[in-house]
Amino acid sequence: MHADEDFEQLYRDVIPSVVSLYVGRRAPGVGAGSGFVYDDRHVVTNEHVVGNVEEVELRFADGSWAVGEVVGTDAYTDLAVVAVDGLPESATPLPVAPENPLPGRPVAALGNPLGLDGSITAGIVSGANRSMPTSGGFSIPDVVQTDAPINPGNSGGPLVAVYVDGDEADDDGAPSQRYEVVGVNRAKQGDNIGFAVSPTIVNRIVPSLVSAGRYPHSYLRARMLDVTPAVAEANGLDDPRGVLVVEVTEGPRDGDALRGCRDRRTVRGQRVPIGGDVVVGIGDGEVRSHEELMRYLITETRPDEPVDIEVIREGSPETLTVVLDERPPVESKQRRGRRRKRRRGERDGGDGRGGVDIPVR
């Protein structure tokens, strides 16, 4: 940690814009999470915090409460937007960084861990451009990794970077500080490892959630696999780079089509798919991994648009022009869980009400 950062000052400046969210406080499945003020009417949080509810209760640092309407959700990036009328005057919007932070940047995670309103933990950015698997069977690309402790209840709160300007000073003569949201806290994955949705993704997704309530994701209709040394050897490739197209779901689309694998071959005890296209580039960017491909699709493309894809097909380079589909919607974990609870309640003759502890998300 740099000696110049003043985290007491960061807390004083930022905490008025951090929100505790409570979902269904009088019903089964009650949950608590965090969020932050995005603009003069909206709060950003995680999709898994709000689930499929239409309203949430919000508590601000000054002790005031409000009821907000969930106006947009996106399960593929685990982001959600809540509209709130009459935000407290002190709850000013937090700026989202224009690009992802570099490893080593000092950061603080603020929120409502374990139901403890107004908490702060500090650390650094441990890594960027990570890929984080979800319970829905897909991964969120471009995720920020941090060693700032993130616990249940921190979900949806801001990961804030602090920048010190040694050439400017505040009224007390201390170096001036500014802050940017460099992630939306999502989950803890082990000791000293936490993850947050990156600002690049937030800047792409949230404006669409505010204006339209959803974000249309581009879709290649393909299941893919990173080209490891074993995959490269099985497919006769010179280098282990790119993404192998394992399977393609057919669809009525203009333009060229990717080709999936036709067989498997055993390499060093592994059964490896063979014969499919190997994606090595998309648009004007190189594709070295599935992470890079997914990041490009989210941040640079739209459904129904054509995109040039460079592939290795049967040992030769080709450029395909593929028209992108829209990725089908995904059902949230909370929605699936509540449906199962309703079914159990019907079988058990329950009325769906009862006292429960507040789980944090």
C-alpha positions in Angstrom: 0.0 0.0 0.0 1.3 3.4 -0.9 2.0 5.7 2.1 0.2 8.6 0.5 -3.3 7.0 0.3 -5.6 8.2 3.0 -8.3 5.5 3.4 -10.0 7.4 6.2 -10.6 10.2 3.7 -11.7 7.7 1.1 -14.2 6.3 3.5 -15.6 9.8 4.4 -15.8 10.8 0.7 -17.2 7.6 -0.7 -19.5 5.9 1.9 -22.4 8.4 1.4 -22.7 7.0 -2.1 -22.7 3.3 -1.0 -26.1 1.6 -0.4 -27.3 -1.4 1.5 -30.0 -3.3 -0.4 -32.6 -5.5 1.2 -34.7 -7.9 -0.9 -38.0 -9.4 0.3 -37.5 -8.5 4.0 -41.0 -9.9 4.8 -40.8 -13.1 2.6 -38.8 -16.3 2.2 -35.6 -15.8 0.3 -34.9 -12.5 2.0 -31.5 -11.2 1.0 -29.1 -8.4 1.7 -26.4 -7.0 -0.6 -24.8 -3.7 -1.6 -24.8 -1.1 -4.4 -23.6 2.3 -5.3 -25.1 5.5 -6.7 -24.5 5.6 -10.5 -26.3 8.8 -11.5 -28.8 11.1 -10.0 -31.6 8.5 -10.1 -30.0 5.0 -10.4 -28.1 2.6 -8.2 -26.0 -0.2 -9.6 -25.8 -3.7 -7.9 -25.4 -7.4 -8.9 -28.2 -9.2 -10.7 -27.9 -12.1 -8.3 -28.7 -9.6 -5.4 -32.1 -8.6 -6.8 -33.0 -11.9 -8.5 -36.4 -11.5 -10.0 -38.0 -9.0 -7.6 -39.5 -5.8 -8.8 -38.7 -3.7 -5.8 -35.9 -3.5 -3.2 -35.4 -1.5 0.0 -32.3 0.7 0.2 -30.6 2.1 3.3 -28.1 5.0 2.9 -25.2 6.0 5.0 -27.2 8.9 6.6 -29.7 6.3 8.0 -32.4 7.2 5.5 -34.5 4.5 3.7 -36.0 4.4 0.2 -37.8 1.9 -2.0 -36.3 1.4 -5.4 -37.6 -0.2 -8.6 -35.5 -2.8 -10.4 -35.5 -1.4 -13.9 -32.8 -3.5 -15.6 -30.9 -6.8 -15.1 -28.3 -8.8 -17.0 -27.5 -12.3 -15.8 -24.6 -12.8 -18.2 -22.6 -10.0 -16.5 -24.4 -10.1 -13.1 -25.3 -6.5 -13.2 -28.6 -4.8 -12.2 -29.9 -1.2 -12.0 -32.4 0.1 -9.4 -34.2 3.4 -9.9 -34.7 5.5 -6.8 -36.6 8.8 -6.5 -35.3 11.3 -4.0 -31.7 10.2 -3.3 -30.2 11.8 -0.2 -28.3 15.0 -1.1 -25.0 13.4 0.2 -25.4 10.3 -2.1 -23.6 11.7 -5.1 -22.8 9.5 -8.1 -19.5 7.6 -8.1 -17.6 7.9 -11.4 -16.8 4.6 -13.2 -13.3 4.3 -14.5 -13.0 4.4 -18.3 -10.7 1.4 -18.4 -9.7 -1.5 -16.3 -7.2 -0.9 -13.5 -3.6 -2.3 -13.6 -2.4 -4.8 -11.1 -0.9 -3.1 -8.0 -3.4 -0.3 -7.9 -4.6 0.4 -4.3 -8.4 -0.3 -3.9 -11.1 -0.4 -1.3 -14.2 -2.6 -1.2 -17.2 -0.9 0.4 -20.6 -2.3 1.2 -22.7 -4.4 3.6 -20.8 -7.6 4.4 -22.6 -10.0 6.6 -25.3 -7.3 7.2 -22.7 -4.9 8.6 -23.7 -1.6 6.9 -21.0 0.9 5.9 -17.9 -1.5 5.9 -14.6 -0.9 4.1 -11.8 -3.3 3.4 -8.6 -2.4 1.5 -6.1 -4.1 -0.8 -4.7 -3.9 -4.3 -5.8 -5.1 -7.7 -4.2 -8.5 -8.0 -5.0 -9.2 -11.6 -7.3 -8.1 -14.5 -8.9 -9.7 -17.5 -9.9 -12.8 -15.5 -12.7 -15.1 -16.4 -15.1 -16.1 -13.6 -17.4 -19.1 -13.8 -20.9 -18.8 -12.6 -23.6 -21.2 -11.3 -25.5 -20.6 -14.5 -22.9 -22.6 -16.6 -21.2 -19.7 -18.3 -18.4 -17.3 -17.4 -18.2 -13.6 -16.9 -15.2 -12.3 -18.9 -12.9 -9.4 -18.1 -13.2 -9.7 -14.3 -11.0 -7.7 -11.9 -9.2 -9.7 -9.2 -8.4 -8.2 -5.8 -7.0 -9.2 -2.4 -9.3 -6.7 -0.6 -11.6 -8.9 1.5 -15.0 -9.4 -0.2 -17.6 -11.3 1.9 -21.2 -12.2 1.5 -23.2 -9.0 1.5 -20.4 -7.1 -0.3 -22.0 -8.2 -3.6 -23.0 -5.2 -5.8 -20.9 -2.7 -3.9 -18.1 -0.7 -5.4 -14.5 -1.6 -5.7 -12.9 1.9 -5.5 -9.5 2.9 -6.7 -7.8 5.9 -5.1 -5.5 8.2 -7.0 -3.3 10.7 -5.2 -2.3 14.0 -6.8 0.9 15.2 -5.1 0.7 18.5 -7.0 -2.7 19.5 -5.4 -3.8 19.7 -1.8 -7.1 19.9 0.0 -8.1 22.5 2.6 -6.0 20.8 5.2 -2.8 20.8 3.1 -3.0 17.0 2.5 -2.5 15.6 -1.1 -5.7 15.7 -3.1 -7.4 12.3 -3.7 -9.9 11.3 -6.4 -11.7 8.0 -6.7 -13.1 5.8 -9.5 -15.2 2.6 -9.4 -13.0 -0.1 -10.9 -15.3 -3.0 -10.2 -18.7 -4.1 -9.0 -17.9 -6.6 -6.2 -19.2 -10.0 -6.9 -17.7 -12.9 -4.9 -15.0 -14.3 -2.8 -13.1 -17.3 -4.3 -10.7 -18.1 -1.5 -8.3 -16.5 0.9 -7.2 -13.1 -0.4 -9.0 -13.7 -3.7 -12.1 -11.7 -4.6 -13.6 -10.7 -7.9 -15.5 -7.7 -9.3 -17.2 -7.0 -12.6 -14.8 -4.7 -14.6 -15.5 -1.1 -15.4 -15.2 -1.9 -19.1 -18.1 -4.2 -18.8 -20.1 -1.8 -16.5 -19.6 1.0 -19.0 -20.9 -1.2 -21.8 -23.9 -2.8 -20.0 -25.3 -0.4 -17.5 -26.4 2.4 -19.9 -28.5 -0.1 -21.8 -30.0 -1.4 -18.5 -30.9 2.2 -17.6 -32.5 3.0 -21.0 -33.9 -0.3 -22.1 -34.0 -2.6 -19.1 -31.8 -5.2 -20.8 -28.6 -5.7 -22.8 -28.7 -7.7 -26.0 -25.6 -9.9 -26.1 -23.9 -11.2 -29.3 -23.9 -14.9 -29.8 -21.9 -17.2 -32.1 -24.0 -20.3 -31.6 -20.9 -22.3 -30.8 -19.4 -24.2 -28.0 -15.6 -23.6 -27.8 -12.4 -24.8 -26.1 -9.1 -23.1 -25.6 -6.3 -24.5 -27.7 -3.9 -26.1 -25.2 -0.8 -28.0 -26.2 -2.8 -31.3 -26.3 -5.5 -29.7 -28.5 -2.9 -28.2 -30.8 -1.1 -31.5 -31.2 -4.4 -33.4 -31.9 -5.4 -30.9 -34.5 -2.0 -30.6 -36.2 -1.5 -27.0 -35.2 1.9 -25.4 -34.9 1.1 -23.3 -31.8 -1.3 -23.7 -28.9 -3.2 -20.5 -29.5 -6.8 -19.6 -30.4 -10.1 -21.3 -29.6 -11.3 -24.6 -31.1 -14.9 -24.7 -32.2 -16.2 -27.9 -30.7 -19.9 -27.7 -31.7 -22.1 -25.3 -33.6 -25.9 -24.9 -33.2 -27.5 -24.4 -36.5 -29.5 -21.3 -37.3 -30.9 -19.5 -40.3 -28.3 -16.8 -40.8 -26.7 -14.9 -43.7 -23.0 -15.1 -44.1 -20.5 -17.8 -43.5 -20.8 -20.4 -40.7 -18.3 -21.8 -38.3 -17.6 -25.6 -38.4 -17.5 -27.8 -35.3 -15.5 -30.9 -34.6 -16.2 -34.2 -36.2 -14.2 -36.7 -34.2 -11.8 -37.1 -31.2 -8.2 -38.2 -30.8 -6.3 -39.4 -27.8 -3.3 -37.3 -26.9 -1.3 -38.2 -23.7 -4.3 -39.9 -22.3 -6.8 -37.1 -23.1 -9.7 -37.5 -25.6 -9.5 -34.3 -27.6 -12.0 -33.0 -30.2 -10.6 -32.6 -33.7 -11.6 -31.2 -37.1 -13.3 -27.9 -36.1 -12.4 -24.4 -37.0 -9.8 -22.7 -34.8 -10.6 -19.0 -34.2 -7.5 -16.9 -34.0 -8.9 -13.4 -34.7 -12.1 -11.4 -34.6 -12.6 -8.0 -36.1 -9.3 -6.2 -35.8 -8.2 -8.2 -32.7 -6.2 -11.3 -32.0 -7.9 -14.2 -30.2 -5.6 -16.2 -27.9 -8.2 -17.6 -25.6 -11.9 -18.0 -25.0 -11.7 -15.1 -22.5 -10.5 -12.7 -25.2 -13.2 -13.8 -27.6 -16.0 -13.3 -25.1 -14.6 -9.9 -24.1 -14.6 -8.8 -27.7 -18.1 -10.0 -28.3 -19.5 -8.1 -25.2 -17.5 -4.9 -25.6 -17.2 -4.5 -29.4 -20.2 -6.1 -31.2 -24.0 -6.1 -31.4 -26.5 -8.8 -32.5 -27.4 -8.9 -36.2 -24.1 -7.3 -37.1 -21.6 -9.1 -39.4 -18.1 -9.6 -38.0 -15.0 -10.9 -39.7 -13.6 -14.0 -37.9 -10.1 -15.4 -38.8 -9.9 -19.1 -38.5 -7.6 -22.0 -39.3 -9.7 -24.5 -41.2 -8.1 -27.8 -42.1 -4.7 -26.3 -41.7 -5.3 -23.2 -43.9 -6.2 -19.6 -42.8 -9.5 -18.3 -43.8 -11.6 -15.2 -43.0 -15.3 -15.8 -42.4 -18.0 -13.1 -42.2 -20.4 -14.3 -39.6 -23.7 -12.5 -38.7 -24.1 -12.6 -35.0 -27.2 -13.8 -33.2 -28.6 -12.6 -29.9 -27.7 -14.7 -26.9 -30.8 -16.4 -25.4 -31.8 -15.2 -22.0 -30.6 -17.0 -18.9 -32.7 -17.7 -15.8 -31.2 -16.4 -12.6 -30.2 -18.7 -9.7 -32.7 -16.9 -7.4 -35.5 -17.3 -10.0 -34.8 -21.1 -10.2 -34.5 -21.4 -6.4 -37.8 -19.5 -5.8 -39.6 -21.7 -8.4 -38.3 -24.8 -6.6 -39.5 -23.4 -3.2 -42.9 -22.6 -4.6 -43.2 -26.2 -5.8 -42.1 -27.6 -2.4 -44.6 -25.2 -0.7 -47.4 -26.5 -2.9 -46.5 -30.1 -2.1 -46.1 -29.4 1.6 -49.3 -27.3 1.8 -47.3 -24.3 3.0 -48.5 -20.7 2.6 -45.1 -19.3 1.5 -44.7 -17.1 4.6 -42.6 -17.4 7.7 -39.8 -15.9 9.7 -36.3 -16.4 8.2 -32.8 -15.1 8.8 -31.4 -12.7 6.3 -28.9 -14.4 4.0 -26.3 -12.1 2.5 -25.2 -12.2 -1.1 
